[in-house]
Amino acid sequence: MDVTTILILLLSGAIITYFSGDKLASKVALIFSLGALAVTLYLLTLYTDGANISFISNWIDIPKVSLAFKADGLSLAMVLLTAALTPLIIFSSFGNTFTNAKSFYALVLFMAFAMTGTFLAADGLLYYIFWELSLIPIYFIALIWGNGDAEERKKAVVKFFIYTLAGSLFMLIGFAYLYTKANSFLLEDLYKLDLSSTEQCYIFFAFFLAYAIKIPIIPFHTWQAKVYQKAPTVGTMLLSGIMLKMGLYSIIRWQLPIAPQAAKTYMPVLIGLSIAGVIYGSIVALRQKDLKKLLAYSSLAHVGLIAAGCYTLTLDGLSGAVSQMIAHGFVIVGLFFATEIIYRRYETRTIAEMGGIRAQTPRFSSMFMLLVLASVALPGTFNFVGEFTVLYSLSQINIWFVILGGTTIILGGYYMLKMFQNTMLGETNTKVFTDVTTNEAITLVAIIGFLLFFGLYPKPIVDLVTPSLNQILETINR
């Protein structure tokens, strides 16, 4: 068995879900997503036992393109993130009713298939195909099943689509040029190229445009808040929990090793831009009145810090960034789901119209509080592990980077706790807030349990990714 099994299972699941009909679609999608998680865990055990679960086969002769899927600790960590969050996201949607549910859940599984392929692809053209494929399902999910005015939603989603596609075209041009130098798209062949400083600069920024838009890094972030707000909660979870990690992962896997000299040259600028996103996202989050938009800008601040860790070019920075990618994926999905739970009862996302929830349901408010504390990286949560390691890596580069990057702790704590106070405490809303259902509680407990377990014992994930990161650093420093 190799990693293509996961891709085949997810793609088959998307097709079968579509033909299962609207009544069974959600359950069929959940079964296939759980199957993908089980296969991923089994393949992980094979990998840790020393088995080769990568796959490579010739696909196209001219140009030379291979069906190459690389399974190492880094890619498997990202596949695990996708495989674990997809069933949670699907299960969390059981409290909603979707028109044409078969298409909706088929698109969710197809998006998981495309994102998994992006994390595993070890051929540049194959990677680009999966990268673009992931854009199609989220476009339709946000456009058809999104919130608010249809015209505003269409503008936001089209802007997102054009931005992302435009950035990706620069990356495709970069791959085309690399092919002329290596006569191959294979990742290992691209790593061996001896590019001049000028060539590296062009390649580096061609890739940077694609990744900066996807993550996003300011000033390429203008699509994010509106799309997060207008997309259905399932779409927002997929975007924030998994899809933006494609850009962060790709920095480590593709951009830095292929153009290491450019990465070293522009390191201060790139870290500065990333930290600017931390400060900007936090300040704008303070002013938000819509809960979804507040979480969108909070996410912008957190991923800015992760990107800064990636560009430190240190083992601590890369390791902390990967840990924070995974932790952020879980906590942001949990927070957006908590927002959806509130919306199901109050039919509003306006913070001023909430309040007093704790008096009616202490159980939900307690779980929400744990997610808030994880988001602000309280020691004992997995977010603290990643955030502390990234900040430590920044201190190795320049003390001002860690001082400015550390503002995320102060500002994040302020706006998240203020948000909790305004939504959970204070005067009771006139509407009754019923307690969380069993499905809702299972989803929240699973997310919180993951964050607390790996917050106290992060060693399995750190040990999984460290050998791969060391190999990448060796390529960067060769």
N, C-alpha and C positions, 0 to 999 in steps of 0.2 A: 504494500500500500504506500502511496506517495501523496503529496499535497494536492494533486489534481483531483483527488477524491472529494475534497471539500468543495472545490469549484463545481464539479459535476453535480454534487448533491444540491447545492444552492440553486444552480441553474435549472435542474430538474424540478426542484421545489417551486420555483417561480412559474414554470409552465403548468405543472399539475395544479397549483393553487388557482391559476386562472381558469382552468377547466373544471374545477371542483364546484363552482357556483358560489353565489353570494353568501348563502347560509353557512357553508362549511369552510369558506376561504380562510378565516382567521385561525381556525383550529388546525387546518392543514399547514398553513404557513408556520404556526408555532411548532408543530411536530417536526417539520423539515429544519427549522432553525435550531431546535434542540438536537436533532440528529447531527447537524453540522458542528455544534459545540462538542458533542460526544466524540466525533471523528477527530476534531482538533486536539482534544485532550489525549486521545489514543496516539495520535501522531507525535504529540509532544513527548509521551513516554518512550516511543520508539527513538525519537531524536536524542533524548537524554541517555538512552542506552547505547548510543553510537551508531544507529542505523542511518543510512542515507535516504532521506525522504524527499530530496530535491528531484526535479524532473527536467530533462532537456531532450528535445527532439527537433530535427530539421523540419521547418515548416514551408518556407519559400526559398527558392534557390537564388533568384535575382529580383530584388536585392536579397542578400542573405539575411533571412529572419528566422529565428528559432522560437519554438515553444519552450521557453526556458523559465522555470520557476525555482527560485532559490529559497531553501528552508534553512535559516540559521536562527540564532536566538533572537535577533532583532526583528526579523520578519514574523517569526512565530509569536512574539509578544504582541505585535499589532494584529495578527490574525486572531489571537485569543481575545483581544479587546473587542474586535468585530463580532466574533462568534458568541461571546458572553453577553454583549449588549443587545444584539439583534433579537433574541427571544424575550429579553426583558422589555424591550421597546414594543414588540408585538403584543406581549401579555398585558402591558400597561394600557393598550388601546381597547381592551375588551369592554371597557365602560363607555365607549363611544359607538355611535352608529354611523357607518359610511355608506353613501350611495355607491353602487357598483363596487362593492367590497372586494370582489374577486380581482379586479384590476388594481385596486389600492394595495392589497397585500402581495400580489404578484410583483408589483413595482418595488415594494420594500425588500423582498427577497432578491430581486434582480440587482438592486443597489448594493446589497450585502455581497453578492457575487462579484460585482465590479470592483468594489473597494478591496475585497480579499485578493482579487487578481492584481490590483495595483501594489499591494504590500508584498506579493510573492514574485512578481515579474522580474526576471533578470535579463531581459532583452529590451533594449530601448524602445523599439517600435511597439512591441507587445505591451510594455508598460504604458506607453502613450495611449494605446487603444483602450485599455482598461480605465485609465485616467479619465478619458472623455466619455466612456460608457457610463461612468458613475454620475455624470451630469444629467443624463437624460431622465432617469426615474425621478430624481429630486425636482427637476423642472416641472414635471407633470403632477407630482404629489403636491407641491406648493401651489401650482396654478389652479388645479381642479378642486382640491379639497382644503384649500387655505381659508383664512379668516378675513372678515371685514369686506370692504367695498371691492367688487370684482375688478373695477378699472384700476384702482390703486394697487391691488394685488398683482395684476398683470404687469404694471409698470415696474414694480419691485422685482418680480421674478425674471422678466426679460432683461432688466439691467444686470442682474446677477448672471444670467446665462451669457450675455454678450461680454461682460467683464472677464468671466472665467475662460470663455472660449478664446478671446483675444490674447490673454496671457499665455494660454496653452499653445497657441500658434507660434509664439516666439520660441517656446521650448522645442516644438517640432522642427523648427529651422535649425536650432542648436543640434538636435540629433542628426539631422541630415548632413550638417557639416562634419560632425564626428564620424559619420559613416564614411565620408570621403577620405578621412585620415586612417581609419582602422579597417575599412572594408568589412565591418561587422557592427551589429548593434548590441552584441553580448556585453553584459556589465563587466565581466573580467577583462575583456579586450579593451574596453573604454578606460578602465583603470590603468592599463599599461601604456597609454598614449603619453608621449612627451610633448605637450603643447607649449608654445611660446607664451610669454606673459600676456601679450596682446590677445592671442587666441583664447587663453583662459578667461580673460576679462570679459570678452564677448559671450562666451559660453556661460559663464557664471551669472551674468545679468539676464541672459535669455531665460535661464532656469529660474532666476530670482523673481521675474515678473509673474510666472505661473504660480510659484509657491506663495509669494507675498499676497496675491489676490485670494488664493484659496484659504490661507491661514485665518484671517487676514492680518497683515502688518500695515500700520498707517504709513503713507496716505492712501493705501489701496483698500481701505475698509468700508468705503461709503455704501456698499451694497448690503452689509451684514445686518444691521439692526432692523431694517425694514423687512428683510426676508425672514429673519427669525420671528418677527412679530406676526407677519402675514401667513407664514406656513402653518399647517396643522401641527399640533404638538409632536406627533410622531416624526414629521419632517424636520422640525427644529431639533429633536433629539438626534436624528441621524446626522444632521449637519454639524451640530456642536459636539456631539459625543464621539463621532467616528470620522466624518468626511474631512474636517479641518486637519485631522491628524495625518492625512495623506500628504499634505504640504510639509508638515514638520518632519515626518518620516523621510520624505524625499530629500530634504536638505541633508540629512545624515547619510542616506544611502547613495544619492546620485550627485548632488551639487558639490559638496565638500571634497569627496575623493577625486572627482573628475577635474576640478579646477582648484586645487589646494592653494596655489600661490596667490590667486585672486582672493580666496577666502582669508588668507593671512594679511594681505594688503589692506583689504577693506573691513577688517574685523571691527575696528572702533566705530566706523560709520554704521555698520549693520547692528551692532549691539546697541548703539545710541538710538537708532530707529525703533528697535524692539522695546527698549525701555521707555521711549517716548509713548509707545502704545500702552504701556502699563499705566503711566501717569494720566494720559488722555482718557483711556477707558474708565479709570477709576473716578476721575473728576466728572465725566459726563454721566456715569452711573448715579452719582449723587443727586443729579437733577431730574432723574426719570420718575414719572408718575405711573407708567405702565409697568407691571411686574415683569412681563416678558422682555421688554426693552432694557430694563435694569439688568436682567440676567445676561442679555446679549452683550452689553458693554462690560459687564463683569467678566464674561468669557474673553472678550477682546484684551482685557488687562492681563488675564492669566496666560493666554497663549503668547502674548508679547514677552512675558518672562521666560516661557519655554523656548521661544525662538532665540532669545538672548543666550540661554544656556547652550543651544546648538552651536552658535557662532563663537563660543569661547574656544573651541577646538581642543578642549581638555576632556579627559576621561570623566572627571566629576561633572562637568557641564553636560556632556552627552548622556551619561547615566542618569543624572538628575532630570534632564529633559524627558527621557523616555519614561521614567517613573511618574513624572508629572503629567505626561500625555495620558497615561492609563488612569491615574487618579482623577484627573480633570474630566476624562470621558465619563466615568461613573458618577461623579458628584454633579456635573452639569445636567446629566440625564435625570438624576434624582430630583434636582431643583426644578427643572422644567415639568417633571411629572407632578411634583407637589403643586406647582402653579395650575396644572390641568385639573387636579383634584379640587382646588378652590373654585376654579371656573365652572366645574360641573355643578357646584352647589349655589354659587353666587351669580353666575353668568356675567362675570366682570373680571377684568385683569387690572383695573384701576385701583391702586393701593389705597387711595382715600376712601373707597367704598367698602373696604374690608375692615377688620378689627374685631377683637373679642372672640376669636376662634378658640383660643386656649380654654376659655371658660366653658365652651360647649364640648370640646373634644381634646382633652389633655394628651391622648395617645398620639393623635396626628401632630399636634404642636411639638411634642417631644421629638418625634422623628424628624420633623422639619428643622428643629433646632440643631440636631446632630448633623444634618446636611449643611446647614449654615456654618457650623463650627468647622466642619471638614473643608468647606470652601475657603475659609480664612486661614487654613493650615494650622489648626490647633494641634500641638504635639499629641501623638497617639493616633492620629489619622494619617492615611497614606499620602495625602496632599502635603503634609509637613515634611515627609521624607524627601519628596521631589523638590519642593520649594527651597528647603534648607540647603540641599546639595547644589542646586543651581546658584543660589546666592553665594555659597562658599566658592564656587568656581569663578564667579564674577569678581570676588575679592582678590583672586589670584591674578586677575588681569589689571584691574584698576579699582582702588577703593571707592571712587566716586560712582562707579557702576553699581556696586552693592548698596551704597547709600541711597541712590536714586531708585534702584530696583526694589529696595526694601520698603519703599513707600506703599507697595501693594499690601503689605501687612497692616499698616496703619489705616490707609484709605479703605481697603477692603473690609477690615473689621468694622469701620465706622458705617459704611453704607449698607453692609449686610445686616448688621445688628439693628440699625435704624429701620431697615425694611422689615425685619422680624417683629420689632416692636409695633410698627404701624399695622401689620397684617394679623398678628396673633394676639396682641395685647390690646389695651385701651377699651373703649366703649364697644359693647356688643352690637354687631350688625342686626338689623331687624329680621333678616332672614335666618331660618334655622340651618345650622351647619351640622348635617348628619355625620356620624362617625365613619371612619374609613371602612370600606368593604374588605372582605378577605383577600380578593385579588389585589386591591391597592396596597394592603398591608404587606402581602408577600413580596411585591415588587420593591417597596421601600426598605423592608428588612433585608432583602438580598443585597441591595446596593450598600446600605449602611454596614452590613456584616462584612462585605468585601473591603470597604474603606478602613474599618477598624482592625480587621485581621492583618492586612498587609501594612497597616500603620504601625502595628506592634512587631510584625515579622516580615519585613520586605525582602529578606535574603533570597527566596526562590526567584523572584523577578530580577533582582540585581544580578544574581549568579547566571541567570539565563541570558541576559543581554550583554554582559561584560566581555566575553570572548569576542563576540561580533564587533563590538565597539573598539576593542583593542586592534583588531584587524583593520578596521577602517582608519583608525589613527595612524597605524603603520603605513598605510597607503598615502595618507595626507602628508606624513613627515618623511617620506622616502627621499 
